[in-house]
Amino acid sequence: MPLDIIVGAQWGDEGKGRITDLLAAEAQVVARYSGGDNAGHTVTVGEQLFQLHLIPSGIVHPHTRCFMGGGMVVNPETLIQEIDRLDALGVDVSPKRLKLSTAAHIVTPAHRALDGAEEARRGGRELGTTRRGIGPAYTDKAARRGLRAGLMRDPASFARQVAQQVQAAGEMLEKVYGLQAPDPAEAAELYGALAERLRPYLADVGALVGQALQAGETVLAEGAQGTLLDLDLGTYPYVTSSHPTAPGALLGLGVGARQLRRVLGVAKAFQTRVGAGPFPTELQGAIADRLRGTGEHPWDEFGTTTGRPRRCGWLDGVLLRYASRVNGLTELAITKLDILTGLDPLRICLAYQQDGERHNDLPDSAADLSEFTPVYEDLPGWQADLWQARRWEDLPPQAQAYVERIEALSGLPVRLISVGPEREQIIQRDTREVDSPY
């Protein structure tokens, strides 16, 4: 009865979707445990590109059952659109395969309007939210006034409650922000119709996950965003409103730790983030542009959900060790190693310096990194194109050395290495256990 968890080890956008797609081939259940449609996972199968925001990435495997956990906040309109897109592509998204937890919370037009209003009010101090209503939905959840998905079992009653919530939020939008509020009647009509369609998908996901584990099935828990965006453990206040870390998977799916087998952290071979917040190894200029790409390709560094260009920098070993500690990582998957081709030298942040003192690990929380100067180590780069590499032996010695240095700095074995966007462009590697010198 193994439970495997996939988490982002950076600020999100690490390529978790394609790693989930790979591991889902050997899982019976794939379950998303946190976040909302502020996340975006991309899976490429042959010529077909799947961009998913709510539905677990395992849906593209016909043998898996996919669950959306109670730790999520779900915009029903987005979910229906995603179901319809997948159905048009020939993917089975029937209620037999896809289930939505009755404990998940609903994102309404009021939440989206409030999100945009609050972000605009911050002026030049925006948090960089996607304005999808995620934060206000989690706020209502914590304040115990949120609407849970289980209410959609009675569409008429659900529609009335949506209207009431939109009306209450409208008073704040008009009085505090001076903005026009969404129409409660229109919201009620729309959400009532959405509830009719989604009613067959509702289930006690925690019970279904428990039954699968009890039956000896493999459950793959898929995270959204990344460790450094965790509400408690990330670079607060520039964080998301949920818990994309491994402990959040247990809470978001309603299972205990006894069934846990592995926690795989996904990290890019370099560092990126979207939106505001500290970024010690951030680069400007030609190298940053080279890492980011032009935006012409789906794998370039532009947000799947927002389309915003990502900030880029060198890999941060300090934050990678932090992510390992707070998640209890058992191994790593390194993505986008191919993007480093042609850069020489390559740099990895080994430690931070502050007031003449060196810190191999964070001296405090991850909340404020602005006072730290990265201490770098230079490694030789390579010129060979990695797209055809399928085995460890196919990588040039410099690329092997770069991966091995990541292992040494993190104290974790690198089991998977992606060298391109396609499904088959992943090197699977069994390695010895690694002893970190830090």
C-alpha positions as CSV (number, residue, x, y, z in Angstrom):
1,M,0.0,0.0,0.0
2,P,2.6,2.6,-1.1
3,L,2.0,6.3,-1.1
4,D,4.5,8.3,-3.2
5,I,4.5,12.1,-3.1
6,I,5.9,14.4,-5.8
7,V,6.8,18.0,-4.6
8,G,8.4,21.0,-6.2
9,A,11.7,21.7,-4.5
10,Q,11.9,25.3,-5.7
11,W,9.4,28.1,-6.4
12,G,7.1,26.0,-8.6
13,D,7.3,25.4,-12.4
14,E,9.9,22.7,-11.9
15,G,8.3,20.2,-14.3
16,K,6.3,18.2,-11.8
17,G,3.7,17.4,-14.4
18,R,5.9,15.4,-16.7
19,I,7.5,13.6,-13.7
20,T,4.1,12.7,-12.5
21,D,3.2,11.5,-16.0
22,L,6.3,9.2,-16.0
23,L,5.6,7.7,-12.6
24,A,1.9,7.4,-13.2
25,A,2.6,4.6,-15.6
26,E,3.2,2.4,-12.6
27,A,0.4,3.9,-10.3
28,Q,-3.2,3.0,-10.1
29,V,-4.3,6.4,-8.5
30,V,-3.0,9.9,-9.1
31,A,-4.2,12.5,-6.7
32,R,-3.8,16.2,-6.6
33,Y,-3.7,17.5,-3.0
34,S,-3.4,21.3,-2.9
35,G,-3.8,24.6,-4.8
36,G,-6.2,25.6,-7.5
37,D,-6.0,26.7,-11.1
38,N,-3.2,29.1,-10.3
39,A,-1.0,26.0,-11.0
40,G,-0.2,24.7,-14.5
41,H,1.3,21.4,-15.4
42,T,2.4,20.6,-18.9
43,V,2.7,17.0,-20.3
44,T,3.8,16.3,-23.9
45,V,2.8,13.0,-25.5
46,G,4.1,12.8,-29.0
47,E,2.7,15.8,-30.9
48,Q,0.0,16.4,-28.3
49,L,0.6,19.0,-25.6
50,F,-1.6,18.7,-22.5
51,Q,-1.8,21.8,-20.3
52,L,-3.6,21.0,-17.0
53,H,-4.5,23.4,-14.2
54,L,-6.8,21.3,-11.9
55,I,-7.0,17.7,-13.1
56,P,-4.1,15.5,-12.1
57,S,-1.4,14.9,-14.8
58,G,-2.1,11.1,-14.6
59,I,-5.3,11.6,-16.5
60,V,-3.5,11.1,-19.8
61,H,-2.8,7.5,-18.8
62,P,-5.9,5.4,-19.5
63,H,-5.4,3.0,-16.7
64,T,-5.3,5.5,-13.8
65,R,-8.0,6.9,-11.6
66,C,-7.6,10.6,-10.7
67,F,-8.7,12.3,-7.5
68,M,-8.8,16.0,-6.6
69,G,-8.3,16.3,-2.9
70,G,-9.9,18.3,-0.1
71,G,-6.8,20.6,0.2
72,M,-7.7,22.1,-3.2
73,V,-9.7,25.2,-4.1
74,V,-11.6,24.6,-7.3
75,N,-13.1,27.0,-9.8
76,P,-16.0,24.9,-11.3
77,E,-16.0,26.8,-14.5
78,T,-12.3,26.1,-15.1
79,L,-12.8,22.5,-14.2
80,I,-15.6,22.0,-16.7
81,Q,-13.6,23.7,-19.4
82,E,-10.7,21.4,-18.7
83,I,-12.9,18.3,-18.7
84,D,-14.4,19.4,-22.1
85,R,-10.9,20.0,-23.6
86,L,-9.6,16.6,-22.5
87,D,-12.8,14.9,-23.7
88,A,-12.4,16.6,-27.2
89,L,-8.8,15.1,-27.3
90,G,-10.1,11.6,-26.7
91,V,-9.2,11.4,-23.0
92,D,-11.7,9.6,-20.7
93,V,-12.7,12.1,-18.1
94,S,-15.9,10.4,-17.0
95,P,-16.9,10.3,-13.3
96,K,-15.7,6.7,-13.3
97,R,-12.1,7.9,-13.6
98,L,-12.2,11.4,-12.1
99,K,-13.4,12.3,-8.6
100,L,-13.6,15.7,-6.8
101,S,-13.5,15.7,-3.0
102,T,-16.6,17.0,-1.3
103,A,-14.2,18.8,1.1
104,A,-12.5,20.9,-1.5
105,H,-13.5,24.6,-1.5
106,I,-15.1,26.5,-4.3
107,V,-13.7,29.6,-6.0
108,T,-16.4,32.0,-6.9
109,P,-16.6,35.2,-9.0
110,A,-16.4,37.1,-5.7
111,H,-13.0,35.5,-4.9
112,R,-11.6,36.4,-8.3
113,A,-12.8,40.0,-8.0
114,L,-11.4,40.4,-4.5
115,D,-8.1,38.9,-5.6
116,G,-7.6,41.4,-8.4
117,A,-8.8,44.3,-6.2
118,E,-6.4,43.4,-3.4
119,E,-3.4,43.0,-5.7
120,A,-4.1,46.3,-7.5
121,R,-4.4,48.0,-4.2
122,R,-0.9,47.0,-3.2
123,G,0.4,49.3,-6.0
124,G,4.1,48.7,-6.5
125,R,4.2,46.0,-3.7
126,E,2.2,43.3,-5.4
127,L,2.7,39.7,-4.3
128,G,2.5,38.5,-7.8
129,T,-0.7,36.4,-7.5
130,T,-2.4,35.0,-10.5
131,R,-5.6,36.9,-9.7
132,R,-7.5,33.6,-9.9
133,G,-9.2,34.0,-6.5
134,I,-7.0,31.4,-4.8
135,G,-6.0,33.5,-1.8
136,P,-9.5,34.8,-1.0
137,A,-10.9,31.3,-1.3
138,Y,-8.4,30.0,1.2
139,T,-9.2,33.0,3.4
140,D,-12.9,32.1,3.4
141,K,-11.9,28.5,4.2
142,A,-9.9,29.6,7.3
143,A,-12.6,32.0,8.4
144,R,-15.1,29.1,8.1
145,R,-17.4,30.8,5.6
146,G,-16.2,29.0,2.5
147,L,-18.4,26.9,0.2
148,R,-17.3,23.3,0.0
149,A,-17.7,21.2,-3.2
150,G,-20.1,18.8,-1.4
151,L,-22.8,21.6,-1.5
152,M,-23.0,21.0,-5.3
153,R,-25.0,17.8,-4.5
154,D,-28.0,20.2,-4.2
155,P,-27.5,22.6,-7.2
156,A,-30.4,24.9,-6.3
157,S,-29.3,25.3,-2.7
158,F,-25.7,25.7,-3.8
159,A,-26.7,28.5,-6.3
160,R,-28.4,30.4,-3.5
161,Q,-25.3,30.2,-1.3
162,V,-23.1,31.4,-4.2
163,A,-25.4,34.4,-4.7
164,Q,-25.2,35.2,-1.0
165,Q,-21.4,35.1,-1.0
166,V,-21.1,37.2,-4.1
167,Q,-23.5,39.8,-2.6
168,A,-21.5,40.0,0.6
169,A,-18.3,40.3,-1.2
170,G,-19.8,42.9,-3.5
171,E,-20.4,45.2,-0.6
172,M,-16.7,45.1,0.2
173,L,-15.7,45.6,-3.4
174,E,-17.9,48.7,-3.7
175,K,-17.3,50.3,-0.3
176,V,-13.6,49.5,0.2
177,Y,-12.2,49.3,-3.3
178,G,-14.7,51.4,-5.2
179,L,-15.3,48.7,-7.8
180,Q,-18.3,47.3,-9.4
181,A,-19.3,43.9,-7.9
182,P,-20.2,40.7,-9.9
183,D,-23.9,40.2,-10.3
184,P,-25.2,37.7,-7.7
185,A,-28.0,36.5,-9.9
186,E,-25.7,35.8,-12.8
187,A,-23.2,34.0,-10.6
188,A,-26.0,31.9,-9.1
189,E,-27.4,30.8,-12.5
190,L,-23.9,29.9,-13.8
191,Y,-22.8,28.0,-10.7
192,G,-26.1,26.2,-10.4
193,A,-25.6,24.8,-14.0
194,L,-22.0,24.0,-13.2
195,A,-23.1,22.0,-10.1
196,E,-25.5,20.0,-12.2
197,R,-22.6,18.9,-14.4
198,L,-20.1,18.2,-11.6
199,R,-22.5,16.5,-9.2
200,P,-21.6,13.0,-10.5
201,Y,-17.9,13.7,-9.9
202,L,-18.3,14.3,-6.1
203,A,-16.9,11.8,-3.7
204,D,-15.2,11.3,-0.3
205,V,-11.7,11.3,-1.8
206,G,-10.0,10.6,1.5
207,A,-12.0,7.4,1.8
208,L,-11.2,6.4,-1.8
209,V,-7.5,7.0,-1.3
210,G,-7.6,4.9,1.9
211,Q,-9.4,2.1,0.1
212,A,-6.8,2.1,-2.7
213,L,-3.9,1.9,-0.3
214,Q,-5.6,-0.8,1.7
215,A,-6.0,-2.8,-1.5
216,G,-2.3,-2.5,-2.2
217,E,-2.5,0.0,-5.0
218,T,0.1,2.6,-5.6
219,V,-1.2,6.1,-5.0
220,L,0.8,9.0,-6.5
221,A,0.2,12.4,-4.8
222,E,0.8,15.3,-7.2
223,G,1.7,18.7,-5.8
224,A,1.2,22.1,-7.2
225,Q,3.5,25.1,-6.9
226,G,6.7,24.5,-4.9
227,T,8.2,24.3,-1.4
228,L,9.4,27.9,-1.3
229,L,5.8,29.0,-1.9
230,D,4.4,27.1,1.1
231,L,2.3,29.4,3.3
232,D,4.3,28.5,6.4
233,L,7.6,27.3,5.1
234,G,8.1,29.6,2.0
235,T,9.4,33.1,1.4
236,Y,6.5,34.7,3.2
237,P,4.6,36.9,2.3
238,Y,5.5,36.1,-1.3
239,V,3.9,32.7,-1.1
240,T,0.8,30.8,-2.1
241,S,-2.2,30.3,0.3
242,S,-1.8,26.5,0.7
243,H,0.8,23.8,1.6
244,P,2.5,22.4,-1.5
245,T,5.0,20.5,0.7
246,A,4.9,16.8,1.5
247,P,3.0,17.3,4.8
248,G,0.4,19.1,2.9
249,A,-0.2,16.0,0.8
250,L,-1.2,14.0,3.8
251,L,-3.6,16.7,5.0
252,G,-4.9,17.5,1.5
253,L,-5.8,13.9,0.8
254,G,-6.8,12.9,4.3
255,V,-4.3,10.1,4.8
256,G,-1.7,9.3,7.4
257,A,2.1,9.0,7.1
258,R,2.2,5.2,7.7
259,Q,1.7,4.4,4.1
260,L,4.4,6.8,2.8
261,R,7.1,5.2,0.7
262,R,9.0,7.9,-1.1
263,V,9.0,11.7,-1.4
264,L,10.5,12.8,-4.7
265,G,11.6,16.4,-5.0
266,V,11.6,18.0,-8.5
267,A,14.1,20.7,-9.2
268,K,15.3,22.5,-12.4
269,A,19.0,22.4,-13.1
270,F,18.8,26.1,-12.5
271,Q,16.5,28.4,-10.5
272,T,13.3,30.2,-11.5
273,R,10.4,32.0,-9.9
274,V,7.4,34.0,-11.1
275,G,6.2,37.2,-9.4
276,A,7.8,39.2,-6.6
277,G,9.9,38.1,-3.7
278,P,13.5,37.4,-2.8
279,F,15.8,35.5,-5.2
280,P,19.4,35.3,-4.1
281,T,20.8,33.8,-7.2
282,E,18.8,35.8,-9.7
283,L,20.5,36.8,-13.0
284,Q,20.0,39.7,-15.3
285,G,21.1,40.2,-18.8
286,A,22.3,37.7,-21.5
287,I,22.5,34.6,-19.3
288,A,19.1,35.1,-17.8
289,D,17.7,35.6,-21.3
290,R,19.4,32.5,-22.5
291,L,17.9,30.4,-19.6
292,R,14.4,31.9,-20.1
293,G,14.2,31.4,-23.8
294,T,12.1,33.5,-26.2
295,G,8.7,32.3,-25.4
296,E,8.3,30.7,-28.8
297,H,8.2,27.2,-27.3
298,P,6.0,25.6,-24.6
299,W,9.1,24.7,-22.6
300,D,10.5,28.3,-22.4
301,E,10.3,30.0,-19.1
302,F,6.9,31.6,-19.3
303,G,4.2,30.7,-16.9
304,T,1.7,28.0,-18.0
305,T,-1.1,29.8,-16.2
306,T,-0.2,33.5,-16.5
307,G,2.1,33.6,-19.4
308,R,4.4,35.9,-17.4
309,P,8.2,35.6,-18.0
310,R,9.9,33.8,-15.2
311,R,12.9,35.2,-13.3
312,C,15.9,33.0,-13.8
313,G,19.2,32.4,-11.9
314,W,21.7,29.8,-10.9
315,L,20.8,26.7,-8.9
316,D,20.7,27.4,-5.2
317,G,22.1,24.6,-3.1
318,V,21.2,26.2,0.2
319,L,17.5,26.3,-0.7
320,L,17.7,22.8,-2.2
321,R,18.9,21.4,1.2
322,Y,16.2,23.4,2.9
323,A,13.6,21.8,0.7
324,S,15.0,18.4,1.4
325,R,14.8,18.9,5.1
326,V,11.2,20.3,5.3
327,N,9.8,17.7,2.9
328,G,11.8,14.7,4.0
329,L,12.9,14.1,0.4
330,T,14.1,10.7,-0.4
331,E,15.4,11.5,-3.9
332,L,15.5,14.2,-6.7
333,A,14.4,14.6,-10.3
334,I,16.4,17.2,-12.1
335,T,14.7,18.8,-15.1
336,K,15.9,21.0,-18.0
337,L,19.5,19.9,-17.8
338,D,19.5,20.4,-21.6
339,I,19.0,24.1,-21.2
340,L,22.4,24.5,-19.7
341,T,24.1,23.3,-22.9
342,G,26.5,26.0,-24.2
343,L,26.9,27.9,-21.0
344,D,30.4,27.8,-19.6
345,P,31.2,28.1,-16.8
346,L,28.1,26.9,-14.8
347,R,27.6,28.2,-11.3
348,I,26.0,26.6,-8.3
349,C,25.3,28.4,-5.0
350,L,27.1,26.5,-2.2
351,A,26.3,28.8,0.7
352,Y,25.3,32.3,1.7
353,Q,27.4,35.1,3.1
354,Q,26.1,37.8,5.5
355,D,28.2,40.4,7.3
356,G,31.3,38.3,6.6
357,E,29.9,35.1,8.0
358,R,29.3,32.0,5.8
359,H,26.0,30.0,6.2
360,N,25.9,26.6,4.5
361,D,22.2,26.4,5.6
362,L,19.6,29.0,6.3
363,P,20.3,30.6,9.7
364,D,16.6,31.4,10.1
365,S,13.5,30.7,8.1
366,A,13.1,31.2,4.4
367,A,11.0,34.3,4.9
368,D,13.7,36.9,4.2
369,L,16.6,36.0,1.9
370,S,17.3,39.6,0.9
371,E,20.4,40.1,3.1
372,F,22.3,37.1,1.7
373,T,25.0,37.1,-0.9
374,P,25.4,33.7,-2.7
375,V,28.8,31.9,-2.5
376,Y,29.3,30.2,-5.8
377,E,31.3,27.3,-7.2
378,D,32.1,27.2,-10.9
379,L,31.8,24.0,-12.9
380,P,32.8,23.4,-16.5
381,G,30.0,23.5,-19.0
382,W,29.4,21.3,-22.1
383,Q,28.6,22.0,-25.8
384,A,26.9,18.7,-26.7
385,D,23.2,18.6,-27.4
386,L,21.5,16.4,-24.8
387,W,18.2,15.8,-26.5
388,Q,19.2,12.3,-27.8
389,A,20.6,11.1,-24.4
390,R,18.6,8.2,-22.9
391,R,21.2,6.7,-20.6
392,W,23.5,8.1,-18.0
393,E,26.4,7.1,-20.2
394,D,25.1,9.3,-23.0
395,L,25.7,12.4,-21.0
396,P,29.0,14.3,-21.5
397,P,31.4,14.0,-18.5
398,Q,30.7,17.7,-17.6
399,A,27.0,17.1,-17.4
400,Q,27.5,14.0,-15.3
401,A,29.8,16.0,-13.0
402,Y,27.2,18.7,-12.6
403,V,24.5,16.2,-11.6
404,E,26.9,14.5,-9.2
405,R,27.7,17.9,-7.6
406,I,23.9,18.4,-7.1
407,E,23.8,15.0,-5.3
408,A,26.7,15.9,-3.1
409,L,25.3,19.4,-2.2
410,S,21.8,18.0,-1.5
411,G,22.7,14.7,0.1
412,L,20.1,13.1,-2.2
413,P,20.4,10.7,-5.1
414,V,19.2,12.1,-8.5
415,R,17.0,9.3,-9.9
416,L,15.5,11.1,-12.9
417,I,17.1,13.6,-15.3
418,S,15.1,15.3,-18.1
419,V,16.9,16.4,-21.2
420,G,14.0,17.7,-23.2
421,P,10.2,18.1,-23.2
422,E,9.1,14.8,-24.7
423,R,7.9,11.9,-22.6
424,E,10.9,9.7,-23.5
425,Q,13.5,12.4,-22.9
426,I,14.0,11.3,-19.3
427,I,17.0,9.4,-18.0
428,Q,16.1,7.0,-15.3
429,R,19.1,6.3,-13.0
430,D,19.6,4.0,-10.1
431,T,22.3,5.5,-7.9
432,R,24.0,4.8,-4.6
433,E,22.9,6.6,-1.5
434,V,24.7,9.9,-1.2
435,D,26.4,11.3,1.9
436,S,26.3,15.1,2.0
437,P,29.4,16.9,3.3
438,Y,27.1,19.7,4.6
